[in-house]
């Protein structure tokens, strides 16, 4: 039996393993990777994040999945689906998101992985819509949202960021699973 829940052409999607803690923490301490997030994460914060992802998966059979390159089994980061509950006009919802280490950028990995996750959501869950959001300045992620066929729904101020924060203003995209 494969260790992967599902695959795409180049990627394997799986639950999180103990071996993921160190590379995930290193990725979350990279200022360039975390450019569109309020701050880099400590090792402890990264471990807590993985624990939240694992709990989500045990409840719903989806999460921000750990993603490996199939050819080498190299850990690349995460791509997946997650329950979002902060207070806004479109929540609660399920979001699609990704965070990848720098050396896997600009290779179509986020797009390929997000399409695979939308396929998984459509065929393996009861979800009928998926949202995605990012800061207005995060043009690379917005481009992925557009490439996977999501529709721009508007903008909002992220309620978890302080008023006036450089990343407070977010764009919102939506995909309907048919």
C-alpha atoms as one frame of an Amber mdcrd trajectory, in Angstrom:
protein
   0.000   0.000   0.000   1.303   3.436  -0.951   2.184   5.895   1.768   0.451
   8.526  -0.344  -3.254   9.284  -0.065  -3.159  10.482  -3.653  -0.619  11.624
  -6.214  -0.281  13.936  -9.173   2.247  13.572 -11.964   5.196  14.673  -9.791
   3.800  14.911  -6.249   2.720  12.628  -3.416   0.236  13.867  -0.793   0.251
  12.341   2.686  -0.374  12.831   6.369   2.459  14.297   8.413   5.323  12.163
   9.795   7.880  12.725  12.541  10.589  13.205   9.887   8.733  16.309   8.608
   9.196  18.410  11.750  12.778  19.577  11.075  12.421  20.482   7.367   9.057
  22.142   8.012  10.560  24.226  10.832  13.509  25.214   8.620  11.127  26.259
   5.842   9.046  28.339   8.277  12.177  30.142   9.486  13.067  31.239   5.944
  12.182  34.939   5.661  11.593  34.677   1.909   9.196  31.707   2.262   7.322
  33.591   5.001   7.316  36.953   3.172   3.494  37.047   2.958   2.906  35.906
   6.541   3.086  38.085   9.654   6.294  36.440  10.908   8.573  33.451  10.662
   7.761  30.550  12.993   9.851  29.042  15.765  10.481  25.293  15.854   7.819
  24.991  18.544   5.264  26.968  16.494   6.004  24.792  13.458   5.502  21.620
  15.533   2.195  22.987  16.860   1.142  23.737  13.279   1.830  20.147  12.214
  -0.192  18.895  15.193  -3.147  21.060  14.082  -2.826  19.662  10.549  -2.803
  16.086  11.879  -5.893  16.719  14.037  -7.690  18.244  11.061  -6.901  15.170
   8.966  -8.170  12.767  11.631 -11.473  14.706  11.769 -12.104  15.335   8.079
  -9.782  13.192   5.874  -8.289  16.399   4.449  -5.681  18.855   5.695  -2.759
  20.874   4.457  -1.063  17.650   3.291   2.668  17.060   3.516   3.903  16.953
  -0.093   6.848  15.000  -1.474   8.455  14.968  -4.882   7.623  11.444  -6.078
  10.955  10.824  -7.844  13.095  11.493  -4.779  10.594  11.478  -1.867  11.985
  14.917  -0.957   9.691  16.898   1.364   8.621  20.113  -0.406   6.153  21.658
   2.054   2.372  21.521   2.092  -0.538  21.833  -0.297  -4.059  21.041   0.727
  -7.383  21.875   2.286  -8.072  23.294   5.728 -11.062  24.406   7.782 -10.942
  28.167   8.271 -12.962  29.615  11.108 -11.774  33.166  11.727 -14.657  35.602
  11.611 -15.485  36.974   8.161 -18.442  37.082   5.786 -17.301  33.881   3.981
 -16.391  31.751   7.017 -16.515  29.095   8.206 -15.165  27.624   4.987 -12.616
  25.199   3.600  -9.591  26.894   2.123  -7.030  25.579  -0.319  -3.485  26.700
   0.364   0.194  25.935  -0.111   3.591  26.706   1.339   6.653  25.341  -0.415
  10.354  25.584   0.202  12.181  28.046  -2.025  13.995  25.600  -4.293  10.646
  24.207  -5.491   9.254  27.580  -6.576   8.572  28.524 -10.224   8.227  24.916
 -11.383   4.436  24.671 -11.452   4.381  22.611  -8.255   1.844  24.758  -6.377
  -0.457  24.760  -9.419  -0.118  21.010 -10.027  -0.639  20.274  -6.339  -3.613
  22.599  -5.957  -5.331  21.028  -8.974  -4.763  17.574  -7.456  -6.255  18.778
  -4.156  -9.314  20.202  -5.903  -9.756  16.829  -7.641  -9.413  15.073  -4.265
 -11.952  17.451  -2.701 -14.429  16.880  -5.509 -14.129  13.085  -5.511 -13.290
  12.142  -1.902 -15.171  14.669   0.236 -18.658  16.131   0.430 -17.316  19.651
  -0.144 -18.995  21.732  -2.835 -16.921  24.907  -2.657 -13.355  25.850  -1.751
 -11.957  29.291  -0.944  -8.459  30.689  -1.096  -7.113  33.978   0.139  -3.841
  35.804   0.477  -2.508  39.286   1.009  -3.042  41.646  -1.919   0.730  41.836
  -2.364   1.138  38.051  -2.827   0.905  38.001  -6.605   2.520  34.533  -7.006
  -0.232  32.869  -4.945  -2.935  34.885  -6.689  -1.581  33.636  -9.991  -1.875
  30.015  -8.795  -5.480  30.689  -7.743  -6.214  32.021 -11.221  -4.419  29.144
 -12.984  -6.492  26.536 -11.133  -9.705  28.241 -12.224 -10.719  30.003  -9.029
 -12.832  33.144  -9.379 -11.973  36.440  -7.677 -14.705  37.215  -5.127 -13.404
  40.471  -3.674 -11.217  41.744  -0.871 -11.369  41.735   2.914  -9.326  42.837
   5.912  -7.881  39.773   7.637  -9.296  39.808  11.175  -6.218  38.132  12.682
  -3.944  40.984  11.619  -3.806  44.346  13.378  -5.420  47.326  11.708  -2.937
  48.972   9.353  -0.659  45.894   9.087   1.044  45.715   5.663  -0.557  42.291
   4.992  -4.031  43.080   6.395  -5.739  43.616   3.031  -6.501  40.221   1.419
  -7.983  38.989  -1.839 -10.557  36.188  -1.816 -11.003  33.525  -4.484 -13.554
  30.711  -4.763 -13.891  27.430  -6.652 -17.192  25.589  -6.990 -16.760  21.817
  -7.181 -19.117  20.427  -9.802
